[in-house]
Amino acid sequence: MEDKKFPIFHYTSLDNLPGILKRGLLPRGSLTTFIDIAIDSCEDKRDQEGLLGHVPCYVGFHCWFPGDELRTFFWNNDYQWRFQNHAFFGSLNNVIRRKCSAREYEKVIILMLKDSVIQHLAKMKKIRLFNDIAIRPSRKEIHYKNETDFARGLVSNIHEKQNGQLETNCELDILYDRNFPLKVPDTFECIIVDNDKIRRKVKEMLKDTELEVIVVPLPRGNFV
């Protein structure tokens, strides 16, 4: 499990991408106008947890088989690819899809952060790590002393099935630091979108940057 890197993701609306390109990825507490696709009442609960200055992310993808294009990208860049975060899937499929119209839902884009960025932030203790969605009452915070300790805490909350598939519910929250902004393209590996129409729009916004834009359909399973 530890021979490859763990992919880390943040989702947002396509309509927020121009602001992200201009100012970097910012936490809710630093924003005044943006398209909010978060879980209802999320802001109050995150405020209670001291997380409004953090950017929420998921460890592992929303499905265990992400399709050939993203699987190949994971493989070529030494990331675990058969790795599902059930909380990520549930947030998209059961919460965001209920909240958004079909047109708005297809505009959900997923930003994948570079492993080197995550390691640097862990070293600086700019990350809070949880074994589940941070606003759930039953979640536990995983405390760590350094980046090695951080990795151990993460691994201890990732489960490997007999077929080699990895699964977790982990959320990590990145504390905003103006001295280390989460800028595009420097801190991101790729952007994942729902379909080719959205990919064309994202590529047009990215202009001359070499950041890859990969299509993986968003989950549209039965509500649970």
Salt bridges, closest charged atoms under 4 A:
ASP15 OD2 - LYS107 NZ 2.81
ASP36 OD1 - ARG28 NH1 3.08
ASP40 OD1 - LYS99 NZ 3.54
GLU43 OE1 - ARG28 NH2 3.32
GLU49 OE1 - ARG139 NH2 2.79
ASP68 OD1 - ARG71 NH2 3.49
GLU69 OE2 - ARG199 NH1 2.84
ASP78 OD1 - LYS4 NZ 3.84
GLU104 OE2 - LYS107 NZ 3.61
GLU106 OE2 - LYS197 NZ 2.62
ASP132 OD1 - ARG136 NH1 2.82
GLU141 OE1 - ARG128 NH2 2.90
ASP149 OD1 - ARG152 NH1 3.98
GLU167 OE1 - HIS86 NE2 2.95
GLU171 OE2 - ARG46 NH1 3.32
ASP173 OD2 - ARG46 NH2 2.65
ASP177 OD2 - LYS126 NZ 3.79
ASP194 OD1 - ARG220 NH1 2.88
ASP196 OD1 - ARG199 NH2 2.94
